[in-house]
Amino acid sequence: MKSVIRPTFGALLLCLTISPAFAADQDETTLKALEQTWITAITNTDRSTLDKLLDDSFVETAPNGTRRSKSDLLLAPPPPPGSTQTLMDMDVRVSGDTAVVTGINHFRRNPASQPADYSFTDVFVRKPEGWRVISSQMVRR
């Protein structure tokens, strides 16, 4: 009986140590994809996607210090035609049901304009329906 318990216990212990690493990798992939979904939704003025992505408690602090709520963001005009945003250098840190994503948003107002880089910090919480953004702050670099 002892010979059966030891391998079973070892296998269980191995599963417990591997699972958190796999879950963390999966969360990182999911959160990076949500960041890209967010940029795409803003570019396409997809308010339905934004509504699902942003928590009702969402607050954004813009580079000029102004703050916007979820409803402010949902009512915002679309970005300028031809503008682009490219996310770079994203780093994801997950602690339980909270995640912080930092990175750089490379923004170009139009194809002929000089790009501007903004460092961002986004805070997500895990809810039963999935990850939701509760806070975002940008600073021009």
Secondary structure as UniProt FT lines:
FT   HELIX           2..43
FT   TURN            44..45
FT   HELIX           47..53
FT   STRAND          54..61
FT   TURN            63..64
FT   STRAND          67..69
FT   HELIX           70..75
FT   TURN            81..82
FT   STRAND          84..95
FT   TURN            96..97
FT   STRAND          98..108
FT   TURN            111..112
FT   STRAND          116..127
FT   TURN            128..129
FT   STRAND          130..140
//
